[in-house]
């Protein structure tokens, strides 16, 4: 076994930590699932406190001022996994930060939607069971508190999932399944979400936690179980919902 100790860092903190560790006998690894935030030192201190004690005389003494040994690979990374990354893992998705996925044609030229997506700080591609989704993050795709939207092909416009909001349901539905956990006919989903059946006809367009959005022709209405309210065209409603989800 090597005499070096090991710390596992998130990529954003690696550059900041490298200088501090340059003269120490510590081996540094990046770990994509960790997020120490803007100031890595408190999180590093917490991680150091949780690592296993050094075993065996061959390890030698830790660097002065740091009682560090091998990181518990099963413990520390799992505890630090961002909620949206946990949701992505539960969906079986893999993330490629920096990659690009073409937008679905129905929204590729929608100025309101593009305005929202262009405000994202980082984007990438997610693969779930061979299906590719564009992924957009505010302010990025690295922090535990990031707001993350997945966008994939779907009718009538596209499929959108607010990944950071799971397990609460927030997203644009697609015809015939998809990632959003909505089941059955539109009326059944309305009852599940709002407690009341939708009073008119239409097709399920979106779910926003405690309300459903129903598309009837070229207009969308919001229904919260008590009131209906007009939301404009599908494209305008989509942009409005995505803007809300990208901010909170």
C-alpha angles and dihedrals in degrees: 000000000000121000091229123102122227134228123180113213136184112248095247092057096042096085093049093046096044095072092050091049097042095100096035126091092246127127112218127211130178118231118193094205097059125088118187095171128221094323112042097183099086091046091047090052090050091049093048089053091055101047122108119265115259113268125210133012092263092075094069127203120322118242115284111275094016124085096195133156135156114325117243097248092197096046116037101041093047092049091051097047110128115243092241090050089052089053090050091049091051089054089052093242130154121208127219107187114209096021119119131225120193114247119247108271093242092065102025091095098034105120095201093051093044090051090057094045093046089059091063114113095215139008140190144150130277122201117205116178091332095311116117125219130185110236125204126190135198115231089353144313096264111062123087090231095050119133106231130191126189117205124192141160118285146131135299093013113332143305117264127181125187095218095187091057098058133151084033108075116250121150153089111274127227126209114262106021128310135162098301109098097234119132139200128349123346094261092054092051089048090056091046093050105033104018091240136081116247108260097217139039127274145102127279109260106168145350122219108184100273100013138059127215116216126199118215112176107311097339134079128212129196118223123189097174094270110043139031120215129183115243101184126235122354091251093050092046091048092052092048093051093045090050090053093048092047090058102043 
